[in-house]
Amino acid sequence: MTPERCEAELRSMATKTSPIVRFMIEKMREAGCAIDARFFRVERCEDAVVGGFRPPDGVVMCHNQIHDRTTMENMLAHELIHAYDQCRAGKKMNWLDVKQHACSEVRAANLSGDCHYVNELMRGRVLFNVGGHHQKCVRRRAELSVAMNPNCKSAQHAKEAVDEVFERCFNDTAPYDDIP
């Protein structure tokens, strides 16, 4: 996606076409963390990621990795959960602490639609046994993200951090009443 199209899609999603993006922006405002245009940055990224949350600046959107509107909306939903977590924790949030990071990753995977069955099918995950799949997906995606934390020593360390916080963070659905 070109940088210009990425910015245009963002404006559209934030104001009218994406209920989840509009909801998260409103909840950030209600929590005392107003979002302005500078909160979202469109950049060219070398890594194979579509975006990320970069505290304290905001959300980075990798225009060269975003190929469609759905991918962009899913990424924004995920990253805005991280932004919400940063907002409500304030200065107490330490992204280099693998347990704090794990909690936010569990929440983002759980609440953003990352583990929706369509997204899982697109990743090549066959869902013959759907029982418990959502929680397994949330764990897997959180572990992958935490493993990239510079203070995470190994995949096993990431797994242990996710395991330790999973129940509490999976059940924390704020700002939603339940898993959307």
C-alpha positions as CSV (number, residue, x, y, z in Angstrom):
1,M,0.0,0.0,0.0
2,T,1.4,3.4,-0.7
3,P,2.0,5.8,2.2
4,E,-0.8,8.1,0.9
5,R,-3.3,5.2,0.7
6,C,-2.3,4.0,4.1
7,E,-3.0,7.5,5.6
8,A,-6.3,7.8,3.8
9,E,-7.4,4.3,5.0
10,L,-6.5,5.3,8.5
11,R,-8.5,8.5,8.4
12,S,-11.5,6.6,7.0
13,M,-11.2,3.8,9.7
14,A,-10.8,6.3,12.5
15,T,-13.8,8.4,11.6
16,K,-16.3,6.1,9.9
17,T,-15.6,2.7,8.5
18,S,-14.0,0.6,11.3
19,P,-16.1,0.1,14.4
20,I,-13.2,-1.6,16.3
21,V,-10.7,1.2,15.5
22,R,-13.3,3.9,16.4
23,F,-14.1,2.1,19.6
24,M,-10.5,1.8,20.7
25,I,-9.8,5.4,19.9
26,E,-12.8,6.5,21.9
27,K,-11.8,4.3,24.9
28,M,-8.3,5.7,24.8
29,R,-9.8,9.2,25.1
30,E,-12.1,8.1,27.9
31,A,-9.1,6.7,29.7
32,G,-7.4,10.1,29.4
33,C,-5.1,9.3,26.5
34,A,-6.3,11.4,23.6
35,I,-5.0,10.3,20.2
36,D,-4.1,12.8,17.6
37,A,-2.7,12.5,14.0
38,R,0.8,12.2,15.3
39,F,0.0,9.0,17.2
40,F,0.0,7.1,13.9
41,R,3.1,7.0,11.8
42,V,3.3,5.5,8.3
43,E,6.8,4.2,7.6
44,R,8.6,1.8,5.3
45,C,9.7,-1.2,7.4
46,E,12.5,-3.7,6.6
47,D,11.2,-6.4,8.9
48,A,8.3,-8.6,7.8
49,V,5.8,-6.9,10.1
50,V,2.7,-4.9,9.3
51,G,3.0,-2.5,12.2
52,G,3.8,-2.1,15.9
53,F,3.3,-0.1,19.0
54,R,6.2,2.1,19.8
55,P,5.8,3.8,23.2
56,P,5.6,6.7,23.8
57,D,5.2,7.7,20.2
58,G,2.2,5.5,19.1
59,V,1.4,3.1,16.4
60,V,3.7,2.5,13.4
61,M,2.1,1.3,10.2
62,C,4.4,-0.4,7.7
63,H,2.9,0.7,4.4
64,N,5.2,-1.6,2.4
65,Q,3.9,-4.7,4.3
66,I,0.2,-3.8,4.4
67,H,-1.4,-5.1,1.3
68,D,-5.1,-4.6,2.0
69,R,-7.5,-2.8,4.3
70,T,-8.3,-5.9,6.3
71,T,-4.7,-6.5,7.2
72,M,-4.4,-2.8,8.3
73,E,-7.6,-2.9,10.4
74,N,-6.4,-6.1,12.1
75,M,-3.0,-4.6,12.9
76,L,-4.6,-1.4,14.2
77,A,-7.0,-3.4,16.5
78,H,-4.0,-5.3,17.9
79,E,-1.7,-2.3,18.4
80,L,-4.4,-0.2,19.9
81,I,-4.8,-2.8,22.7
82,H,-1.2,-2.3,23.5
83,A,-1.7,1.5,23.4
84,Y,-4.7,1.1,25.8
85,D,-2.6,-1.0,28.1
86,Q,0.1,1.7,28.1
87,C,-2.5,4.3,28.8
88,R,-4.0,2.6,31.8
89,A,-0.7,1.5,33.3
90,G,1.1,4.8,32.7
91,K,4.7,5.0,33.9
92,K,4.3,1.6,35.5
93,M,4.3,-0.2,32.1
94,N,7.7,-1.6,31.3
95,W,7.8,-3.2,27.8
96,L,11.2,-4.7,28.5
97,D,9.7,-6.7,31.4
98,V,8.7,-10.0,29.7
99,K,5.8,-10.7,32.0
100,Q,4.2,-7.2,31.4
101,H,4.9,-7.6,27.7
102,A,3.4,-11.1,27.8
103,C,0.2,-9.8,29.5
104,S,-0.3,-7.1,26.8
105,E,0.3,-9.7,24.0
106,V,-2.2,-12.1,25.5
107,R,-4.7,-9.3,25.7
108,A,-4.0,-8.1,22.1
109,A,-4.2,-11.6,20.6
110,N,-7.4,-12.3,22.5
111,L,-9.3,-9.0,21.9
112,S,-8.1,-7.9,18.4
113,G,-9.4,-10.7,16.3
114,D,-5.9,-12.1,15.7
115,C,-7.2,-15.6,16.5
116,H,-10.5,-15.4,14.6
117,Y,-10.9,-18.6,12.6
118,V,-10.6,-16.7,9.2
119,N,-7.3,-15.3,10.2
120,E,-6.1,-18.7,11.4
121,L,-7.2,-20.3,8.1
122,M,-5.3,-17.6,6.2
123,R,-2.2,-18.5,8.2
124,G,-2.6,-22.1,7.1
125,R,-3.8,-23.3,10.5
126,V,-6.3,-26.1,9.8
127,L,-9.1,-26.1,12.4
128,F,-10.4,-29.7,12.6
129,N,-10.4,-29.6,16.3
130,V,-11.8,-26.2,17.2
131,G,-12.3,-26.9,20.9
132,G,-9.9,-24.7,22.8
133,H,-8.4,-23.4,19.6
134,H,-8.9,-19.7,20.5
135,Q,-6.9,-20.0,23.7
136,K,-4.2,-22.1,22.0
137,C,-3.9,-19.4,19.3
138,V,-3.7,-16.6,21.8
139,R,-0.9,-18.4,23.7
140,R,1.0,-19.2,20.4
141,R,0.8,-15.6,19.1
142,A,1.7,-14.1,22.5
143,E,4.7,-16.4,22.8
144,L,5.9,-15.4,19.3
145,S,5.7,-11.7,20.1
146,V,7.3,-12.0,23.6
147,A,10.2,-14.1,22.1
148,M,11.2,-10.9,20.2
149,N,11.6,-8.9,23.4
150,P,15.3,-8.1,23.9
151,N,15.0,-9.3,27.5
152,C,13.5,-12.7,26.5
153,K,16.2,-15.3,26.7
154,S,14.5,-18.1,24.6
155,A,11.3,-19.5,23.3
156,Q,11.0,-21.4,26.5
157,H,11.3,-18.1,28.5
158,A,8.6,-16.6,26.4
159,K,6.3,-19.6,27.0
160,E,6.9,-19.4,30.8
161,A,6.1,-15.7,30.9
162,V,2.9,-16.3,28.9
163,D,1.9,-19.2,31.1
164,E,2.4,-17.2,34.3
165,V,0.2,-14.3,33.2
166,F,-2.3,-16.1,30.9
167,E,-5.4,-16.6,33.1
168,R,-5.4,-13.1,34.5
169,C,-4.6,-11.4,31.3
170,F,-6.9,-13.5,29.1
171,N,-9.8,-12.7,31.4
172,D,-9.0,-9.0,31.4
173,T,-11.1,-7.9,28.5
174,A,-11.0,-4.1,29.1
175,P,-12.1,-1.9,27.5
176,Y,-14.6,-4.5,26.2
177,D,-17.2,-6.2,28.4
178,D,-16.3,-9.5,26.9
179,I,-14.1,-10.9,24.1
180,P,-15.4,-9.2,20.9
